[in-house]
Every structure is written in C-alpha cells, then in structure tokens.
Amino acid sequence: MTAIDIAVQSKKLGAEEVTIAYRRDKKSMGASPHEQELAHKNDISFIYNVQPQKVTTSQAGITAIEFNRTRIDSSGKLTPTDTILSLPCDVVFKAVGQHFENSSLSAEEEQPRLNQQGRIAVDDNYQTSLTGVYAGGDCINGKDLVVEAVNHGTQAALAIHQQLQQD
Ligand SMILES: Cc1cc2nc3c(=O)[nH]c(=O)nc-3n(C[C@H](O)[C@H](O)[C@H](O)COP(=O)(O)OP(=O)(O)OC[C@H]3O[C@@H](n4cnc5c(N)ncnc54)[C@H](O)[C@@H]3O)c2cc1C
C-alpha cells in the first residue's frame, strides 16, 4: 500500500516514469486489488520477483538500481538468484512494511499486557491492563486504518469520562 501511495503521488507530481519493484509475484502483493488497479490507471509499471541489491550513483546523484531476480526455493523460501536486472532511475523510495515496536515499553515501570498479535491488549473500554491507562489505534489492533484509530480514541474518551464521573 505504501509503495502504491508513493508511486501514484510521484506520478501526479510529474515523474515521467514510475516503476514499483516487488520481491514476490503479482498474486502475493499485499496491496489491495483496488490500490493495484489505481496504480495501473496511473501508468505505473511493475516488476515482480526482484529484490534490491545496489543503488548506483554518480556525482549527479542516483543513476540506477540493481536487483537480483528472486525465486521460491523447494522449501518455499524466497531466494535471490544470480540474475541481475538494472533499472535506470534518479529517485528511489524504499517502501517496507511496518510493525508494532514495543521496545519503548521495556522501561523499569509496570508494562501493559500484550495481546496475541504482540500489541497492547485492551478491554471493551480500550483500557489496558494498567488501571487508568488506555490505548487505541495501530498499537492495539491489526487493521491499521485511520478510521479505526479515531473510533478507538472516541470510545476511550467516553469510557474515561464515564469513569471520572463515577470516581
Ligand atoms: C504510508 C502509509 C499510508 C497509509 N494510508 C492509509 C490510508 O490510506 N487510509 C487509512 O485509513 N490508513 C492509512 N495508513 C494507516 C494510518 O496511518 C494509521 O492506521 C494511523 O495513522 C494510526 O494512528 P495511530 O494514532 O494509532 O498511530 P500513529 O499515527 O502512528 O501515531 C502514533 C504517534 O506516536 C508517536 N510515538 C511512537 N512511539 C512513541 C513513544 N515511545 N513516545 C512518544 N510518542 C511516540 C509516533 O511518533 C506517532 O506520532 C497508512 C499508513 C502509512 C504508513
């Protein structure tokens, strides 16, 4: 999804040619069919089964990116091959996935309990296992949508308000 956001916006901002390079095949892409369609409508090119190896530069800046072709080996693992593909370009964006980073929770203080996905566990009122500490958005669920985060904030605020009225 991030790659498609960047590619489409780059094109709309005037980039002449934009290519998305993906390490697996088309059917493995995480971006939704709607987003992929959006990319095709905006004349974005796709290269599948490649992984970045090297960015080539000159004094003027980036001149190309080199990829290794990839294949799935017999154990089902994605493996780079010796076949190199070079794509001339002047700008490269890295669009990697993101995950919940819990290292900032590892301080000396008491920690909130985590859920099965390794994110912060909350009850129906968005309260964590720590009394009076609420959480919402990407750090608690797996949908990672703005509308969800806003809804969690609203629900948590209502629960906090109710709790304060009882106290
Ligand atoms: C490229 C991209 C495109 C996206 N496109 C869409 C889209 O089209 N539609 C959609 O619905 N969603 C989209 N999302 C997902 C959406 O951005 C998130 O679901 C949403 O921002 C989650 O809100 P949040 O408040 O939970 O977390 P965030 O918006 O990530 O806010 C968390 C904040 O906490 C701060 N923070 C983190 N750790 C600490 C710490 N230890 N101390 C203090 N502050 C800290 C961070 O700096 C950040 O400001 C996209 C995400 C990305 C990355």
The ligand as a Gaussian input file, in Angstrom:
#p B3LYP/6-31G(d) Opt

LIG

0 1
 C        2.339000       5.191000       4.021000
 C        1.075000       4.934000       4.796000
 C       -0.145000       5.086000       4.143000
 C       -1.325000       4.889000       4.856000
 N       -2.503000       5.069000       4.192000
 C       -3.646000       4.927000       4.866000
 C       -4.891000       5.158000       4.219000
 O       -4.959000       5.483000       3.027000
 N       -6.030000       5.015000       4.948000
 C       -6.000000       4.649000       6.266000
 O       -7.064000       4.562000       6.895000
 N       -4.834000       4.416000       6.910000
 C       -3.659000       4.539000       6.241000
 N       -2.481000       4.295000       6.884000
 C       -2.509000       3.831000       8.297000
 C       -2.730000       5.005000       9.232000
 O       -1.740000       5.983000       9.002000
 C       -2.646000       4.503000      10.687000
 O       -3.593000       3.458000      10.868000
 C       -2.953000       5.621000      11.676000
 O       -2.056000       6.688000      11.498000
 C       -2.865000       5.084000      13.113000
 O       -2.982000       6.129000      14.022000
 P       -2.336000       5.997000      15.461000
 O       -2.686000       7.259000      16.173000
 O       -2.710000       4.691000      16.065000
 O       -0.780000       5.888000      15.218000
 P        0.226000       6.969000      14.542000
 O       -0.492000       7.856000      13.560000
 O        1.385000       6.132000      14.062000
 O        0.643000       7.835000      15.764000
 C        1.483000       7.352000      16.794000
 C        2.308000       8.507000      17.280000
 O        3.018000       8.102000      18.455000
 C        4.344000       8.551000      18.355000
 N        5.149000       7.659000      19.186000
 C        5.545000       6.400000      18.925000
 N        6.275000       5.909000      19.932000
 C        6.324000       6.880000      20.868000
 C        6.931000       6.979000      22.143000
 N        7.609000       5.973000      22.671000
 N        6.786000       8.131000      22.821000
 C        6.077000       9.171000      22.292000
 N        5.488000       9.133000      21.080000
 C        5.609000       8.003000      20.381000
 C        4.683000       8.473000      16.889000
 O        5.762000       9.333000      16.580000
 C        3.362000       8.965000      16.269000
 O        3.306000      10.371000      16.155000
 C       -1.272000       4.498000       6.223000
 C       -0.051000       4.343000       6.854000
 C        1.108000       4.548000       6.149000
 C        2.442000       4.391000       6.867000

